[in-house]
Amino acid sequence: MVEVQNLGTMIQSRFGQTAAIRFDGERYTVCFASNGVPAVLQEFDLLSGELLFRESIPNTDCCWGMCATENGDIYLGGINDGVLYRYSSDGLMPIGTNPSDRWVWQLYSTHGRVFGGTYPGAKVFEYNIETGEFHDYGIVKEGQDYVRGLTADEQSIYAGIGAAKHVVRIDRTTGELEELDLVGVSGSQGFVDRLWVIDGYFFVSCNYTEVRVFRLDTLVQVGAFPYDNMLINSRVRHPGRVYFKQGRKLCYWDIAGESWSETEICTLPEGRVKALEWVSVDGEPGAESGTEISRSDGQQAGTEESTLALVTVNAQMALIRLLDGQVIIRSLDIEPQPILIHCLETGDDGKLYIGGYQRGFSLFDPDIDEIQHNFELFPQSEGMTFLGGVAYFGTYTHAHMFRFDPMRPIDFGTTSEHNPGWIGELGHAQDRPFAMTRGGGRVIAGTVPDYGLRGGALAMYDPAAGQWEVYPDIVPEHSIQGVAYKDGLIYGGTSIWGGLGAAPAEGPARMFIWDVAKRMKLAEFVPEIPDMDRPPCMIGELSAGPDGLIWGAIDGTLFAMDPMTTRIVKSRVFFPSEYKYSKYRPIYLRWGADGYLYTTLARRLIVVDPVTLEYMQLSDAIVGNMALDHHGRLYYAQNKELYRLILPENPFSLNPDN
């Protein structure tokens, strides 16, 4: 019989995608929704860091939308069920399900209303705080999936769209939609993710990294500046200035001069800003335990003190005194939360390398059942491979590639000198390197492009040279979902699905052959598989089998190809081609020391006899990730937990032939 062991959670992290600063009538506090299974809302005293409240948020592992109202109440929404929550002195309470979508991306509050932008319908809703009623404004932009940017006044709602950028103004009385023609923004790939109307100017955030400034009356652009996700206008000390963080610097946009400048404050915490607010602080805030104080030179004393408070994605809080440049930084005492397992592989060293959703990477020793390292802020790993005992990671977003040598001292960072460390960005508008393998002394990756785009890339890394070679659009408009190496050639499989928000490309999916030495494509073809129930939409993974054949998966179908002739030698449709689950994660193919092939065809965990193509299903679970350790034990992920299957020497002894 199969022995099933639940090994528990593997990755814990302390970060969150949304926060808010509020005044509860007595003091300023920070509300922070940390990612985890489940997500958790936590509130801290802004000055002392004291934990005031902590409670799980049901049915969600992440919150993107949160806002504070005029009376200090907090509203937030998750990504799974569309429920809107209110946090107040009465605690955290669900107040209803929004009528638009299950995924709330953005919330904004003004004049007794809470407005929400959603995914995947690109809709906007309104909640009347006094009456408790919802109103659905419907789809804001046909053909788009996301409303990520949101602001409103008494007459209008402004919605920022993606995965092609658009801004739509909604008349709150009539519901009429008017698209604003923003030159250089409208129709281009990406997201309008935040919006502000300040003193007759329209501040339009693009892709979380750049703000473009337009005059609201004419929609003429007057400038742009880089930033870290949030901005706020000065109310007292410097009217006409709009402050924002860029890197570790505090900067501002000058409305009168229509230009931006850096202040001399340059010691802010790294990371995207999730909350930014003016606060009134009585006296000088003291240095609490766990705080870091710095003072910028050259600050001129003023007659009024203004203090900015900000919170980053990594749960760091900063108090910034513009009077003298003093910055107090504190790490919020966030309780680590278990993270969804997103990627799973066995390394050359026999350890399990486990990547988390949005953040996190753990190294698990299966011989002693111990997590040896947990990197909380490691970026989301889509794919992994190993070369010369070194682990290589393809991460989201923007296809940043990392390397980890388990034999070197640990020093996680974002340069090639760090360990784990960054070794390049693939560029060419690529986003998700799911397909990874090794061959010919190189790391090989196949990618899915950025949001709203079609067309992946093939990438190769030579560790000796420390350089990437990237070849986009090997098969035009197709992503690359499978790569295998044999005798100087790369065999690739494609997918019709591009970045999120993009319509599928014309099918069917194809295979290609790439000559590594000549740097050229030798062939492109659709594999001729007998009895296929439909043309392939996604081919991958691919694997160079011990029998000399190239093996491949197409959802519920397995095939083996002669690499010399590209003839399909054997195949079987095990399950219907429904593509019910991920359109991006390849089907795993792993060869056991017993000679059998272990795979996740149609997201079922099965073992296949490569000679007869008989199979046995090993679990009833829906499985996205799996790995075999060096002892032949099988691992698979279920949400935040890792499971191990211990099989008999002959797994087919468990079941009659299939």
C-alpha positions in Angstrom: 0.0 0.0 0.0 1.0 3.6 -0.4 2.0 5.4 2.8 1.0 9.1 2.8 2.8 11.5 5.1 1.8 15.1 5.6 5.1 17.0 6.2 3.3 20.2 7.0 4.0 23.8 5.8 7.3 24.5 4.2 7.5 28.2 3.6 6.8 31.1 6.0 7.0 34.7 5.2 6.2 38.2 6.5 4.9 40.5 3.8 1.7 41.8 2.4 0.2 43.5 -0.6 -1.9 46.1 1.2 -1.9 48.3 4.3 -3.6 51.5 5.7 -2.8 54.1 8.3 -5.8 55.3 10.4 -6.6 57.4 13.4 -8.9 55.5 15.8 -9.8 58.5 17.9 -6.9 58.1 20.3 -3.9 57.3 18.2 -2.5 56.5 14.8 -2.3 52.8 13.9 -1.1 50.7 11.0 -3.3 48.0 9.6 -1.4 45.4 7.6 -2.9 42.4 5.7 -0.1 39.8 5.5 -0.1 37.1 2.9 -0.5 33.5 4.1 -2.9 30.6 4.2 -5.0 32.2 5.4 -4.2 35.9 5.1 -4.1 37.8 8.4 -5.1 41.4 9.3 -2.9 42.9 12.0 -3.0 46.3 13.6 -0.1 48.1 15.3 0.4 51.3 17.3 2.2 53.6 14.9 4.6 55.0 17.4 5.2 52.1 19.8 4.8 49.2 17.4 2.5 47.5 20.0 0.3 44.8 18.5 -3.4 45.8 18.9 -5.3 43.3 16.8 -4.7 40.1 14.9 -7.3 37.9 13.1 -7.3 35.6 10.1 -9.2 36.7 7.0 -11.4 33.8 5.8 -11.1 32.2 2.4 -8.2 34.2 1.0 -4.4 34.0 1.0 -3.8 37.6 -0.1 -5.5 41.0 0.0 -4.7 43.8 -2.5 -7.5 46.2 -1.6 -7.7 48.2 1.6 -8.7 51.8 2.4 -9.4 53.9 5.5 -12.6 56.1 5.7 -13.0 59.5 7.2 -14.1 58.1 10.5 -11.1 55.7 10.7 -12.8 52.5 9.7 -10.9 50.1 7.5 -12.4 48.3 4.5 -10.7 45.4 2.8 -11.3 42.6 0.3 -9.6 39.4 -0.7 -9.1 37.5 -3.9 -11.4 34.4 -3.7 -14.9 35.2 -2.7 -15.7 38.9 -3.3 -16.5 39.5 0.4 -16.0 43.1 1.6 -14.9 43.4 5.2 -15.0 46.3 7.7 -12.5 46.6 10.5 -13.4 49.0 13.4 -13.6 49.1 17.2 -16.1 46.2 16.8 -13.5 44.0 15.2 -13.3 42.5 11.7 -16.7 41.8 10.2 -17.9 40.7 6.7 -20.5 43.2 5.4 -21.5 41.6 2.2 -20.3 40.2 -1.1 -19.7 42.7 -3.8 -21.8 42.3 -7.0 -18.9 42.5 -9.4 -16.2 39.9 -9.0 -14.6 37.6 -6.5 -11.1 39.3 -6.7 -10.9 42.8 -5.4 -7.8 44.7 -6.6 -8.3 48.2 -5.3 -10.5 50.0 -2.8 -10.9 53.8 -2.5 -13.1 55.7 -0.1 -14.6 59.2 -0.1 -17.8 61.0 0.9 -19.4 58.0 2.6 -18.7 55.5 -0.2 -16.3 52.7 -0.8 -15.4 52.0 -4.4 -13.8 48.8 -5.6 -12.0 47.7 -8.8 -12.1 44.0 -9.7 -10.7 41.1 -11.7 -11.3 39.2 -13.9 -14.3 41.2 -15.2 -12.7 44.6 -15.2 -15.6 45.9 -13.1 -16.2 48.7 -10.6 -18.6 48.6 -7.6 -19.7 51.1 -5.0 -20.7 50.5 -1.4 -22.9 53.0 0.5 -21.6 53.0 4.1 -24.8 54.5 5.5 -27.3 52.2 3.8 -25.2 49.1 3.4 -26.1 48.8 -0.3 -23.9 47.8 -3.2 -24.1 49.1 -6.7 -22.4 47.4 -9.7 -21.2 49.7 -12.4 -20.5 46.7 -14.6 -17.7 46.1 -17.1 -15.6 49.3 -17.5 -13.6 48.2 -20.5 -14.6 45.4 -22.8 -11.8 43.0 -23.6 -9.8 43.8 -20.5 -9.6 41.9 -17.2 -8.3 44.3 -14.5 -9.4 47.4 -12.7 -6.3 48.2 -10.6 -6.4 52.0 -10.3 -9.2 53.8 -8.7 -10.1 57.3 -7.4 -13.3 59.2 -7.2 -15.0 62.6 -6.5 -18.6 63.6 -6.0 -19.4 63.4 -9.7 -17.0 60.8 -11.2 -15.1 57.6 -10.7 -11.8 57.1 -12.5 -10.8 53.5 -13.2 -7.3 52.4 -14.3 -7.3 49.3 -16.6 -5.0 46.5 -17.6 -3.5 44.4 -19.2 -3.7 47.1 -21.8 -3.6 50.5 -20.2 -6.7 52.6 -20.3 -8.4 55.2 -18.0 -12.2 55.4 -17.9 -14.3 58.0 -16.2 -17.6 56.8 -14.9 -20.5 59.2 -14.3 -21.7 58.3 -10.8 -25.3 59.4 -11.6 -25.8 58.0 -15.0 -23.2 55.3 -15.1 -22.0 56.6 -18.5 -18.4 55.6 -19.4 -15.9 57.9 -21.0 -12.5 56.8 -22.0 -9.8 59.4 -21.4 -7.3 59.7 -24.3 -4.0 59.8 -22.5 -1.2 60.0 -25.1 1.5 57.6 -24.4 -0.6 55.6 -22.0 -3.9 54.6 -23.6 -3.8 51.3 -25.4 -0.2 50.4 -24.5 0.6 47.2 -22.8 0.6 47.1 -19.0 -1.5 48.5 -16.1 -2.8 51.8 -14.9 -2.6 50.7 -11.2 -3.2 53.9 -9.2 -4.8 57.3 -9.9 -4.9 60.6 -8.1 -6.6 63.9 -8.8 -4.6 66.7 -7.1 -5.0 70.5 -7.7 -6.3 70.1 -11.2 -3.7 67.5 -12.2 -4.2 63.9 -13.0 -1.5 61.5 -11.6 -1.5 58.2 -13.5 0.6 55.4 -12.2 1.8 52.9 -14.8 3.1 49.4 -13.9 3.7 50.4 -10.2 7.0 52.1 -11.2 6.2 55.4 -13.1 3.7 58.2 -12.7 2.7 60.3 -15.6 1.3 63.7 -14.8 -1.5 65.3 -17.0 -3.5 68.5 -16.7 -7.0 67.2 -15.9 -8.8 69.8 -18.1 -6.8 69.3 -21.3 -5.3 65.8 -20.7 -1.9 67.2 -21.8 1.0 65.4 -20.2 3.4 67.8 -18.4 5.9 65.3 -16.9 6.6 62.0 -15.4 8.7 60.5 -12.5 9.7 57.1 -11.2 8.3 56.1 -7.8 7.5 53.2 -5.5 3.8 52.8 -5.7 2.2 55.6 -3.5 2.2 59.4 -3.4 0.5 62.1 -1.2 0.1 65.8 -1.5 1.4 68.2 1.2 -1.3 69.7 3.3 0.5 72.3 5.5 4.2 72.8 5.4 4.8 72.6 1.6 1.5 73.2 -0.2 1.9 72.4 -3.9 4.2 69.5 -3.3 3.3 65.8 -3.9 5.6 63.5 -2.0 6.7 60.0 -2.9 9.4 57.4 -2.3 11.9 56.3 -5.0 14.3 53.7 -3.8 15.5 54.9 -0.5 14.9 58.6 -1.3 12.1 60.9 -0.5 11.1 62.9 -3.5 8.4 65.4 -4.5 6.6 66.7 -7.5 6.3 70.5 -7.6 2.9 71.4 -9.1 3.8 75.0 -9.8 7.0 74.1 -11.5 5.6 70.9 -13.1 8.8 69.0 -12.2 10.1 66.6 -9.6 13.1 66.8 -7.2 14.8 64.7 -4.6 15.0 65.8 -1.0 18.1 65.1 1.1 16.3 62.3 2.9 17.8 59.1 1.5 17.5 56.5 4.2 14.0 55.1 3.6 13.3 51.4 3.7 13.5 49.5 0.4 10.4 48.0 -1.2 7.1 49.1 -2.7 5.0 51.4 -0.5 1.6 50.1 0.6 0.5 53.0 2.8 1.5 56.6 2.9 -0.1 59.2 5.2 0.4 62.5 7.1 0.3 62.0 10.8 0.4 64.3 13.8 3.0 63.3 16.3 3.1 64.9 19.8 6.7 65.5 20.7 9.6 63.7 19.2 8.9 60.0 18.6 11.3 57.9 20.6 13.5 55.1 19.5 11.7 52.0 20.4 13.3 48.5 20.4 13.9 47.3 16.9 14.0 50.8 15.3 16.6 52.4 13.2 17.1 56.2 13.3 18.9 58.3 10.8 19.1 62.1 10.1 19.8 63.7 6.7 22.4 66.5 6.6 21.4 69.9 5.3 17.8 69.9 6.5 16.5 73.4 7.3 14.5 74.0 10.4 11.0 75.2 9.8 8.2 76.7 11.8 5.9 73.7 11.5 6.6 70.0 11.9 5.1 67.7 9.3 5.5 63.9 9.7 5.0 61.3 6.9 4.3 57.7 7.8 4.8 55.0 5.3 4.6 51.2 5.3 6.3 48.9 2.7 5.4 45.5 1.3 8.0 43.9 3.5 6.2 45.2 6.7 8.7 48.0 7.4 7.3 51.3 8.7 9.0 54.6 8.5 8.2 58.0 10.2 9.7 60.9 8.3 10.1 64.3 9.9 10.4 66.9 7.2 11.4 69.5 9.8 14.8 68.0 10.3 15.1 65.0 8.1 14.9 62.5 10.9 13.7 59.0 9.8 12.6 56.3 12.2 12.4 52.8 10.7 10.7 49.9 12.4 9.9 46.4 11.3 6.4 45.6 12.3 6.1 42.6 14.5 4.3 40.6 11.8 3.6 37.0 12.7 5.1 34.7 10.0 2.4 33.1 7.9 2.6 29.8 5.9 2.7 30.5 2.1 1.3 28.5 -0.8 3.8 26.1 -2.4 4.3 27.3 -5.9 7.4 25.4 -7.2 9.0 22.1 -6.2 12.2 20.4 -7.3 14.9 18.0 -6.1 18.4 19.4 -6.2 21.6 17.6 -7.1 22.3 17.6 -3.3 19.2 15.6 -2.6 17.5 18.5 -0.9 14.0 19.7 -1.9 13.9 23.2 -3.2 10.5 24.7 -2.5 9.3 28.1 -3.9 6.4 30.1 -2.5 3.6 32.0 -4.1 4.5 35.7 -4.3 7.5 35.3 -2.0 9.6 32.7 -0.2 12.0 29.8 -0.8 12.8 27.0 1.5 15.5 24.2 1.5 14.2 21.0 3.0 16.4 18.0 3.8 14.2 14.9 3.3 16.7 12.6 5.1 16.1 14.3 8.4 12.8 16.0 7.6 14.1 19.4 8.5 13.8 22.8 6.8 17.4 24.0 6.6 16.8 27.5 5.3 13.8 29.8 4.7 14.3 32.9 2.6 11.2 34.9 3.4 11.5 37.6 0.7 12.9 35.5 -2.2 10.8 36.3 -5.3 8.2 33.9 -6.6 9.9 31.0 -8.3 8.2 29.7 -11.5 10.8 27.2 -12.6 14.1 25.7 -11.3 16.9 23.6 -12.6 20.3 22.5 -11.4 23.8 22.6 -12.9 27.0 21.6 -11.3 25.4 21.4 -7.9 24.1 25.0 -8.2 20.4 25.8 -8.2 19.0 28.2 -10.8 15.6 30.0 -10.4 13.4 31.7 -13.0 11.3 34.2 -11.0 8.2 36.4 -11.5 8.0 39.3 -12.3 9.9 40.3 -15.4 11.8 37.0 -15.6 14.5 37.8 -13.1 16.9 34.9 -12.8 18.6 33.9 -9.5 21.3 31.4 -8.5 22.0 29.6 -5.2 25.1 27.6 -4.4 24.4 25.5 -1.3 28.2 25.1 -0.7 28.8 28.8 -0.3 27.9 31.0 2.7 24.4 32.3 2.6 23.9 36.0 1.9 20.7 36.6 0.0 20.6 39.7 -2.1 20.1 41.2 -5.6 23.6 41.1 -7.1 25.6 38.2 -8.5 27.9 38.4 -5.5 25.0 37.4 -3.2 24.0 33.8 -2.4 21.2 33.4 -3.4 21.9 36.2 -5.8 20.5 37.8 -9.0 22.2 36.8 -12.3 20.1 38.8 -14.8 16.8 39.7 -16.3 15.8 38.1 -19.5 14.2 41.2 -21.0 12.2 41.2 -24.2 9.0 41.8 -22.2 9.2 38.3 -20.6 7.7 37.5 -17.3 7.4 33.9 -16.2 10.2 31.3 -16.8 8.3 28.1 -16.0 10.2 25.7 -18.3 13.7 25.1 -17.2 16.3 22.4 -17.7 20.1 22.0 -18.2 22.2 20.7 -21.0 25.6 21.2 -22.7 26.9 23.1 -19.7 24.1 25.6 -19.9 21.0 26.6 -18.1 18.0 26.6 -20.4 14.7 28.4 -19.9 11.5 28.9 -21.8 9.2 31.7 -20.8 5.7 33.2 -20.8 5.6 37.0 -21.7 4.3 39.9 -19.6 0.6 40.7 -19.0 -1.4 41.4 -22.2 1.3 40.1 -24.5 1.9 37.0 -26.6 5.2 35.5 -27.6 7.7 33.8 -25.2 11.4 33.4 -25.4 14.1 30.8 -25.3 17.0 31.7 -23.0 20.4 30.1 -22.2 22.9 30.9 -19.5 26.6 30.0 -19.6 27.9 30.0 -16.0 31.5 30.3 -17.1 30.7 33.5 -19.1 28.1 34.8 -16.7 25.9 35.8 -19.6 22.4 35.1 -20.9 21.4 34.6 -24.5 17.8 35.3 -25.2 15.9 34.5 -28.4 12.3 35.8 -28.4 9.4 34.6 -30.6 11.0 31.3 -31.6 7.4 30.3 -32.6 5.7 33.7 -33.2 3.1 34.6 -30.5 3.5 31.3 -28.6 4.9 30.9 -25.1 7.5 28.2 -24.4 6.2 25.5 -21.9 8.7 22.7 -22.4 12.4 22.4 -23.0 14.6 19.3 -23.3 18.3 19.0 -24.3 19.9 16.2 -26.3 23.1 16.1 -28.3 23.5 19.8 -28.8 19.9 20.4 -29.7 17.1 21.9 -27.6 13.6 20.4 -28.2 10.9 22.9 -27.3 7.2 22.8 -26.8 4.9 25.8 -27.0 1.6 27.1 -25.6 -1.1 29.2 -27.2 -1.5 31.1 -23.9 0.4 34.3 -23.4 0.6 36.6 -20.5 -2.5 37.1 -18.3 -5.0 39.3 -19.9 -3.9 38.4 -23.5 -6.2 36.5 -25.8 -4.8 33.0 -26.8 -2.7 32.8 -30.0 -3.8 30.9 -33.0 -3.2 27.2 -32.4 -2.2 24.4 -32.4 0.7 24.4 -30.1 3.9 23.3 -31.7 7.3 21.8 -31.2 10.6 23.2 -32.4 14.2 22.1 -32.5 17.0 24.7 -31.8 20.7 24.2 -32.6 22.7 25.5 -29.7 26.0 25.9 -31.6 24.5 27.5 -34.7 22.0 29.6 -32.7 19.2 28.8 -35.1 15.9 27.0 -35.3 16.1 23.9 -37.3 12.5 22.8 -37.4 9.0 23.6 -36.3 6.1 21.2 -36.4 2.9 19.9 -34.8 3.5 16.4 -33.4 1.3 13.8 -35.1 -0.2 11.9 -32.2 -2.7 9.2 -33.0 -6.1 9.4 -31.3 -5.6 12.9 -29.9 -9.0 14.2 -28.8 -8.2 17.8 -29.9 -5.3 19.8 -31.3 -2.7 20.6 -28.7 -2.9 23.9 -26.8 0.1 23.4 -24.6 3.1 21.0 -25.1 5.2 20.7 -22.0 7.1 19.5 -20.1 9.5 17.7 -22.4 12.1 15.3 -21.1 15.1 13.5 -22.7 14.3 9.9 -21.6 16.8 7.2 -20.6 15.6 5.3 -23.7 16.9 8.0 -26.0 13.5 9.3 -26.9 12.1 12.8 -26.3 9.0 12.4 -24.0 6.3 15.1 -23.8 3.0 15.9 -22.1 -0.1 17.5 -23.6 -2.4 17.9 -20.6 -3.8 14.3 -20.3 -1.7 12.8 -23.2 1.8 11.4 -23.1 4.0 10.8 -26.1 7.5 9.7 -27.0 9.3 11.0 -30.1 12.3 9.8 -32.1 14.6 12.9 -31.9 16.2 12.0 -35.3 13.0 11.7 -37.3 10.5 13.5 -35.1 8.2 10.5 -35.5 6.0 9.8 -32.6 7.1 6.3 -31.5 4.4 5.8 -28.8 1.6 7.7 -27.2 -1.5 7.4 -25.1 -4.4 9.7 -24.3 -4.7 8.9 -20.6 -7.3 11.7 -19.8 -9.3 14.1 -21.9 -7.6 17.3 -23.0 -9.7 19.7 -20.9 -7.0 22.1 -19.7 -9.0 22.6 -16.6 -6.3 23.9 -14.3 -3.2 26.1 -14.8 -2.5 27.3 -18.4 1.1 28.1 -17.4 2.6 25.4 -15.2 4.0 22.5 -17.3 3.0 18.9 -16.7 5.8 17.4 -14.7 7.7 14.4 -16.1 10.2 12.7 -13.6 12.1 9.5 -14.2 12.4 7.2 -11.2 15.4 5.0 -10.5 13.0 2.1 -11.0 12.7 3.1 -14.7 9.1 4.3 -14.4 7.9 7.7 -15.4 6.1 9.8 -12.7 4.0 12.6 -14.0 1.1 15.0 -13.3 -0.9 14.4 -16.5 -4.2 16.3 -16.4 -3.0 17.3 -12.8 -3.4 13.8 -11.6 -0.5 12.0 -9.9 0.3 8.9 -11.8 3.1 6.5 -12.6 3.6 5.2 -16.2 5.4 2.1 -17.5 7.3 3.7 -20.4 7.4 0.3 -22.3 3.7 -0.7 -22.1 2.2 2.8 -21.2 0.2 1.1 -18.5 -0.4 3.5 -15.6 -1.5 3.7 -12.0 -3.0 6.7 -10.2 -1.3 7.3 -6.9 -3.5 10.0 -5.4 -6.9 11.5 -5.7 -5.6 15.0 -5.2 -5.3 17.6 -7.9 -1.5 18.0 -8.2 0.4 20.9 -9.8 3.9 20.3 -8.3 5.7 17.0 -7.7 9.3 15.8 -7.1 11.1 12.5 -6.6 13.9 12.4 -4.0 17.1 10.3 -4.3 15.4 7.5 -2.4 12.5 7.2 -4.8 10.0 8.8 -2.5 7.4 11.0 -4.2 6.5 14.5 -3.0 3.6 16.8 -4.0 2.1 20.0 -2.8 -1.4 20.7 -1.6 -1.8 24.5 -1.0 0.6 25.3 1.8 1.5 21.7 2.8 4.0 19.2 1.4 3.0 15.5 1.2 5.3 12.5 0.8 4.2 9.1 -0.8 6.3 6.1 0.1 5.7 3.5 -2.6 6.4 -0.2 -2.7 9.4 -1.3 -4.8 7.0 -2.1 -7.7 4.2 0.6 -7.6 2.2 -1.5 -10.1 1.7 -4.1 -7.5 -0.9 -1.8 -5.9 -3.4 -1.9 -8.7 -4.4 -4.0 -11.7 -3.2 -3.0 -15.2 -4.8 0.1 -16.7 
